[in-house]
Amino acid sequence: MATPVESIPLPELTTDDLSRYSRHLILPEVGMEGQRKLKAARVLCVGTGGLGSPLAFYLAAAGVGTLGLVDFDVVDASNLQRQIIHSTKDIGRKKLDSAEEKLKALNPALNVVKHETMLTSANALEILGDYDIVADGTDNFPTRYLVNDACVLLGKPNVYGSIFRFEGQASVFATADGPCYRCLYPEPPPPGLVPSCAEGGVLGILPGLVGIMQATEVIKLILGKGNSLAGRLLLVDALEMKFRELKLRRNPDCPVCGTNPTLTELIDYQQFCGIVPETKEEKRLKNGIPQMTVKELKQRIDAGEDVQLIDVREPYEYQIAQIGGKLIPQNDVPQRLHEIDREREVVVHCRSGARSQKIAEFLKQAGYPNVANVAGGILAWADEIDPSVQKY
């Protein structure tokens, strides 16, 4: 059974409530008492992006009384393919303000609490402590571990979802008897190993599927009905439209929720995930690879210097934007080394500088003596050199 959220005293339903939620009221599993529980519930949505959009929309429509929203970003045109709570007119606007407007338009009785901040170890316990349930719609590992640990320490259910390309997953962590996120993923992947959605892409509809799964789990927890995803990981492959389920168990040795927990307070999650601020030297030289700024590249091109520029993006990306260079997709580089002159300096670029860094390191290991990476890639070029170059 789902774990009920204690919300006492329960508020009464107004005449408007009875009309608005009539389809809920005739469900025996919801009824008057269930709708009053929804009205009393306080749910925190961490993020108002791809997952947070459908999640917040459906919780507002269902009659959840208080929705907390955590975000500090602004709406970008590239968000609109999947972040349905925002619209074209909202580009450049704070996501929190855009989301609040849409949610209040849908349900004027909704109490929206905006937390315009990055969730950190310093503020997480205070922010999460005011809510019954936390729904994690973030897209980075430090925040996922932070949300998980804070939920375990506070005894709050953590309704989890994540997406990438055509695949998504959802679960419920940190319940009384179930596992936590660390039981599934004890250690984060090395920085840069798992591409972000900005690097790897995501089917715009996918966060709708996963976000609605999260909203469903939140509502079940509030009502105390049905079987939650606690102890289960639901996997969806949207391209094949297939669902799989994995059984999860609490790890007795888990440092947060195990039998003898060793992590009893929040830590530095950037450091835990291997993300540390770059020094000046690291900005100039990363893993032995010189980092060339787009301004330096432009100056050298304009001066007519012999720059062997290699673009390691995919052909479909090349169709969107180009800044010059020979196109050799990253996976083709090992088979096409004969096309790259070892006697000349090699300058590698991609969309943001991540993939090109890996290829530059590969070329260095393959015996190329003079290799550089274009820091920031196409995005930096569009920002600092030529705004007509399309960002994506």
C-alpha positions in Angstrom: 0.0 0.0 0.0 1.1 3.6 -0.5 2.2 5.5 2.5 -0.4 8.0 3.5 0.6 11.6 4.1 -0.7 12.9 7.4 -2.4 16.2 6.8 -4.4 17.1 9.9 -6.7 18.9 10.4 -8.3 18.5 7.0 -9.8 21.5 5.4 -13.5 21.5 4.3 -14.3 21.6 0.6 -16.0 24.6 -0.8 -18.9 24.7 -3.3 -16.4 25.4 -6.0 -14.3 22.5 -4.9 -17.3 20.1 -5.1 -17.9 21.2 -8.6 -14.3 21.2 -9.8 -13.4 17.9 -8.3 -16.6 16.0 -8.9 -14.9 13.3 -11.0 -12.6 12.6 -8.0 -15.4 12.6 -5.5 -17.2 9.8 -7.2 -14.1 7.6 -7.0 -14.4 5.5 -3.8 -10.6 5.6 -3.5 -10.7 9.4 -3.4 -14.1 10.7 -2.2 -14.6 13.6 0.1 -11.9 12.6 2.5 -9.3 12.0 -0.2 -10.0 15.4 -1.8 -9.7 17.1 1.6 -6.3 15.3 2.0 -5.2 16.7 -1.4 -6.3 20.2 -0.4 -4.3 19.9 2.8 -1.2 18.5 1.2 2.0 20.5 0.7 4.2 19.2 -2.2 7.6 20.6 -3.3 8.5 20.4 -7.0 12.3 20.7 -7.4 12.6 22.2 -10.9 10.0 23.7 -13.3 11.5 22.3 -16.5 10.7 19.2 -18.5 9.6 17.0 -15.6 8.4 19.8 -13.3 6.0 21.1 -16.0 3.6 18.2 -16.3 4.2 17.3 -12.6 3.1 20.7 -11.3 0.3 21.1 -13.8 -1.4 17.8 -12.9 -0.9 18.3 -9.1 -2.5 21.7 -9.4 -5.4 20.3 -11.5 -5.9 17.5 -8.9 -6.4 19.9 -6.1 -3.1 19.8 -4.2 -3.5 22.8 -1.9 0.1 24.0 -1.7 2.8 23.6 -4.4 6.3 24.8 -3.6 8.5 25.4 -6.7 12.3 25.5 -6.6 14.0 27.1 -9.6 16.4 29.9 -10.5 16.5 29.7 -14.3 14.9 31.7 -17.0 12.9 30.4 -20.0 14.9 29.7 -23.1 13.5 29.0 -26.6 15.1 25.5 -26.5 13.0 24.7 -23.4 9.6 25.0 -25.2 10.0 21.7 -27.0 9.2 19.9 -23.8 8.6 22.4 -20.9 4.9 22.8 -21.5 4.3 25.1 -18.5 6.1 27.9 -20.4 5.2 29.6 -23.7 6.8 31.6 -26.4 6.0 34.9 -24.7 7.8 33.7 -21.6 11.3 33.6 -23.2 13.7 35.5 -21.0 11.3 35.4 -18.1 11.9 33.7 -14.7 10.6 30.2 -14.9 9.1 30.5 -11.4 7.0 33.5 -12.5 5.9 31.8 -15.7 5.0 28.6 -13.9 3.0 30.4 -11.2 1.0 32.3 -13.8 0.0 29.1 -15.6 -0.8 27.2 -12.5 -2.9 29.9 -11.0 -4.8 30.3 -14.3 -5.6 26.6 -14.1 -6.5 26.6 -10.4 -6.9 30.0 -8.8 -7.3 28.4 -5.3 -3.8 26.9 -5.5 -1.2 28.3 -3.0 2.1 28.6 -4.9 5.2 29.1 -2.9 8.2 30.2 -5.0 11.8 29.4 -3.9 14.0 31.3 -6.3 17.3 29.8 -5.4 19.6 26.9 -6.2 19.0 24.1 -3.7 22.1 23.7 -1.6 23.3 21.9 1.5 22.8 25.2 3.3 19.1 25.6 2.5 17.8 22.2 1.6 16.6 21.0 5.0 14.9 24.3 5.7 13.1 24.4 2.3 12.1 20.7 2.2 11.1 20.7 5.8 7.9 22.7 5.1 6.5 20.0 2.8 4.9 16.6 3.0 6.3 15.1 -0.2 9.2 16.1 -2.4 9.1 15.5 -6.2 12.6 15.6 -7.8 12.5 17.0 -11.4 16.2 17.9 -11.5 18.6 17.0 -14.3 22.0 16.8 -12.5 23.6 14.4 -10.1 24.6 16.7 -7.3 21.0 17.9 -6.8 19.6 14.4 -7.0 21.9 13.2 -4.2 21.2 16.3 -2.2 17.4 15.9 -2.5 17.7 12.2 -1.6 19.8 12.7 1.5 17.7 15.6 2.7 14.5 13.5 2.2 16.0 10.6 4.2 17.2 12.9 7.0 13.8 14.6 7.2 11.7 11.5 6.7 10.0 12.9 3.5 9.1 10.7 0.5 11.2 11.5 -2.6 9.3 11.0 -5.8 12.0 10.5 -8.4 12.1 10.8 -12.2 14.8 11.2 -14.8 14.9 11.3 -18.6 17.5 11.0 -21.4 16.9 10.8 -25.2 14.0 8.3 -25.5 14.3 6.6 -22.1 13.0 7.5 -18.6 12.7 6.1 -15.1 10.7 6.7 -12.0 10.5 5.5 -8.5 9.7 6.6 -4.9 12.6 6.8 -2.5 13.0 7.5 1.2 9.8 5.9 2.5 9.7 4.2 5.8 10.6 0.8 4.6 11.9 1.4 1.0 15.3 2.1 -0.4 16.7 5.5 -1.2 18.4 6.8 -4.4 21.8 5.9 -2.9 20.7 2.2 -2.6 20.2 2.3 -6.4 23.2 4.5 -7.3 25.8 4.3 -4.4 28.3 6.5 -6.4 27.8 9.1 -9.0 29.3 8.5 -12.5 32.5 10.3 -13.3 32.0 13.9 -14.4 31.2 14.1 -18.1 30.6 10.4 -18.5 26.8 10.7 -18.7 25.8 13.4 -21.3 23.2 15.9 -20.3 20.0 16.3 -22.3 21.6 19.4 -23.8 24.3 17.2 -25.1 22.4 14.0 -25.9 19.0 15.4 -26.6 15.6 14.3 -25.3 12.3 13.5 -27.0 10.0 16.3 -26.0 7.1 14.1 -25.1 9.2 11.9 -22.8 9.3 14.2 -19.7 5.5 14.3 -20.1 5.3 10.6 -19.6 7.7 10.5 -16.7 6.4 13.7 -15.0 2.8 12.3 -15.1 4.2 9.1 -13.4 5.6 11.2 -10.7 2.4 13.2 -10.3 0.5 9.9 -10.0 2.8 8.6 -7.3 2.5 11.9 -5.4 -1.3 11.7 -5.4 -1.3 8.1 -4.3 1.0 8.9 -1.4 -1.3 11.7 -0.3 -4.4 9.5 -0.6 -2.7 6.5 1.0 -4.1 4.3 -1.8 -2.6 1.8 -4.2 0.9 0.4 -4.5 3.6 3.0 -4.8 6.8 2.7 -6.7 8.7 2.4 -3.5 11.0 -0.6 -3.9 10.4 -0.6 -7.7 12.1 1.2 -10.6 9.8 1.7 -13.6 11.7 2.1 -16.9 10.1 3.4 -20.1 11.5 3.2 -23.6 9.4 5.7 -25.6 10.9 4.7 -28.9 9.7 1.1 -28.5 6.9 2.1 -26.1 7.9 -0.6 -23.7 7.9 -0.6 -19.9 10.1 -2.6 -17.6 10.2 -2.9 -13.8 13.1 -3.6 -11.6 12.8 -4.6 -7.9 14.8 -2.5 -5.5 15.8 -3.3 -2.0 17.2 -1.1 0.8 20.9 -1.6 1.1 21.6 -2.3 4.8 25.1 -0.7 4.3 23.7 2.4 2.7 25.5 5.4 4.3 22.2 7.4 4.5 19.3 5.0 5.1 21.2 1.8 6.1 21.2 0.1 9.4 24.1 2.1 10.8 24.1 5.3 8.7 27.4 7.2 8.6 26.0 10.2 6.7 24.0 12.2 9.2 24.2 15.6 7.7 24.3 17.1 4.2 27.7 17.3 2.5 29.3 19.1 -0.5 27.5 17.4 -3.3 29.5 19.1 -6.1 32.7 17.7 -4.6 30.9 14.3 -4.0 30.1 14.2 -7.7 33.7 15.2 -8.6 32.7 18.7 -9.8 35.2 21.3 -8.5 35.7 24.9 -9.6 38.4 25.2 -12.2 41.6 27.0 -11.4 43.1 29.5 -13.9 45.6 26.8 -14.8 42.9 24.2 -15.4 41.0 26.7 -17.6 44.1 27.0 -19.7 45.1 23.3 -19.6 42.7 20.5 -18.9 44.0 16.9 -18.6 47.1 18.0 -20.6 45.0 19.6 -23.4 45.3 23.4 -24.0 42.0 25.1 -23.9 41.6 27.6 -26.7 39.0 30.3 -26.3 36.8 31.2 -29.3 38.3 34.6 -29.4 41.8 33.1 -29.7 40.5 30.8 -32.5 38.9 33.8 -34.3 42.1 35.8 -34.1 44.1 32.9 -35.5 41.7 32.3 -38.4 41.6 36.0 -39.2 45.4 36.1 -39.2 45.5 33.3 -41.8 47.3 30.9 -39.5 47.4 27.2 -40.3 44.6 26.0 -38.1 43.5 22.4 -38.7 40.0 22.6 -37.2 38.1 19.4 -36.6 34.4 19.4 -35.9 33.4 16.2 -34.0 29.7 16.8 -33.9 27.1 14.7 -35.7 26.0 15.4 -39.3 22.5 16.5 -38.1 24.1 19.0 -35.8 26.3 20.3 -38.6 23.2 21.1 -40.5 22.0 23.3 -37.6 25.2 25.4 -37.1 28.8 25.6 -38.4 31.8 27.6 -37.6 34.1 25.9 -40.0 36.4 22.9 -39.9 36.4 19.3 -41.2 33.4 17.3 -40.0 34.5 14.0 -38.4 31.9 12.7 -35.9 33.4 11.6 -32.7 32.7 7.9 -33.1 34.3 8.0 -36.6 37.6 9.6 -35.4 39.5 6.3 -34.7 38.8 5.0 -38.2 39.6 8.3 -39.9 42.9 9.3 -38.2 44.5 9.2 -41.7 42.5 12.4 -42.5 44.0 14.3 -39.6 47.6 15.6 -40.3 49.9 14.7 -37.4 52.4 17.4 -38.5 50.0 20.3 -38.0 48.3 21.6 -34.9 44.9 20.0 -34.4 42.1 22.2 -32.9 39.0 20.2 -32.0 35.5 21.7 -31.4 31.9 20.5 -30.8 28.7 22.1 -29.4 30.0 22.9 -25.9 33.5 21.7 -25.6 32.8 18.4 -23.8 33.0 15.9 -26.6 35.9 17.7 -28.3 37.8 17.5 -25.1 37.5 13.7 -25.1 38.6 13.5 -28.7 41.5 15.9 -28.1 42.7 13.6 -25.3 42.2 10.6 -27.6 44.3 12.2 -30.3 47.0 13.1 -27.7 47.2 9.5 -26.7 47.3 8.4 -30.3 50.5 10.3 -30.8 49.4 13.7 -32.1 51.9 16.1 -30.5 50.0 19.4 -30.8 46.2 19.2 -30.0 43.9 21.9 -28.5 40.3 22.0 -27.5 37.9 24.9 -28.2 36.5 25.8 -24.8 32.7 26.4 -25.0 32.4 25.2 -28.6 29.6 26.4 -30.9 27.7 27.9 -27.9 30.6 30.1 -26.9 31.2 31.2 -30.5 27.5 32.2 -30.8 27.7 34.2 -27.5 31.1 35.9 -28.1 31.8 36.0 -31.8 28.8 35.6 -34.1 25.2 35.7 -32.6 23.9 34.7 -36.0 25.3 31.2 -35.4 22.3 29.1 -34.3 22.5 27.8 -30.7 20.7 24.5 -30.0 
